[in-house]
Amino acid sequence: QSGRKETVLDLAKFVDKGVQVKLTGGRQVVGTLKGYDQLLNLVLDEAVEHLRDADDPLKTTDQKRSLGLIVCRGTAVMLVAPTDGTDEISNPFLQPDGA
């Protein structure tokens, strides 16, 4: 044992692939992962931020903002997910209006 902590995520398999990153504060960015380090600092290329609804900050809108090449600080990263192989589904817990 070297005494060093290893990252739980193995991001090597996601390099040069599309990823979705959720950050603290509710920001959501999609881009191509170009690099990372042990502190989970991420370098994303062709990054696009999905803007949130002004009335309901928990919802994202269809509006997007192009960011280009960015660095996401590891302390702000909450979630990293691949964009390939994921689909958005309807909420299974939503009650019908008649119920």
N, C-alpha and C positions, 0 to 999 in steps of 0.2 A: 504494500500500500504506500503510495507516494504522499498521501494526506491531502491531495488536491481533489476538489469536487469536480465531477464530470457533468456536462450538460445532459439533462434528461432527454432532450431532443437530439436526434441525429439529423441535422439539416443537410448533410452532404448529398443525400439523394434528391434534394430539392433544388440544388444549384442549377442555374440556367433553365429553371422551370417556373411557371406561374404560381404565385402564392398570394393568399389573402391574409392581411395582417390587421388585427384589431389592437388598438392602442388605448391606454388609459385616457379617460376624458371622452370616450365614445367615437373617436376618429377611426375610420376604416379605409385601408389602402390596399390596392391590388397592383402587383407588378411582378417583374422577373427577378428572382433572387440571384444576385451576383456574388455575394460574399457574406460572411458572418464570423463572429469570434466567440470565445467561451463565455462572454458576458451577454450574449444574445443580441449584440449590436448587429443590425441587418443592413445590407446595401441592396436597394431595389432599383432596378432600371425600368424606364417607361412606366413609372408609378402613376396611378390615377386614384384620387381620393373621391369617395362617394360621400356627397354632402348630406347633412342631416336636415330633417324637417324643422323649420323655425318654431312651429306650434308644438310639436311632439319630438323632443330631442332623442327619444329612443328609436325613432324610425328614420331610415335612410330614404332619400328621394332618388329620382332618376337623374338628378343633376350630378355632373361629374366635373372634377377639376384636374387638369393634367399637371403633374408635378415634375416629371422627368426623372433624373437620377437623384435619389435621396438616401439618407442614412437614418434609420430608425434606432433610437437609443434603446438599449436593452432593458433599462428600467421601466420604459413605457410600454413594452410589448406584453400584451396579455394573451394573444392567440396567434398561432401561425398555422394556416391550413392550405393544402394544395388546391388550386383552382380546377385541375383536371380530376374528373371522377366525382365531383360534387354537384348536386342539383338542389335547387330550392324547392321545398315542398310546402303544401298548405298546412296550416296549424291544425293538428289532429285534436286539440283540446278546445277549439272554438265551439261554442254552443250555437246551434241553429237559432234563428230569431223566434221561432214558434215555441221553443222549449223553456 
